[in-house]
């Protein structure tokens, strides 16, 4: 009988640990994932250099941000000095704007080439 109660106590303790410790930590981690990228994109949109970019490809991901799909855009960014740089940008786009983000289309972007590397933010992307 003692072994039964010990087994039940261990099962209850494990369940409570899962519910009150593990799941909230996982939820917080998922919520915060990508926050640094979005913060950098917002900063680049305010202080970055304006440029045009040609979309080479668009790949859907299974992720969503605020209900909007997250995609990976392969871009050729036309720099202000006339050169071109290729970069992949992971960003969320409003569902109604996806037709404007097709291969061959030109879009407005802002970029920053600094200590953090070459960072590109897409104008019109969804950034909550």
Secondary structure, 3 states (H helix, E strand, C coil): CHHHHHHHHHHHHHHHHHHHHHHHHHHHHHHHCCHHHHHHHHHHHHHCEEEEEEEEEEEEEEEEECCEEEEEEEEEEECCCCCEEEEEEEEEECHHHHHHCCCCCEEEEEEEEECCEEEEEECCCECC
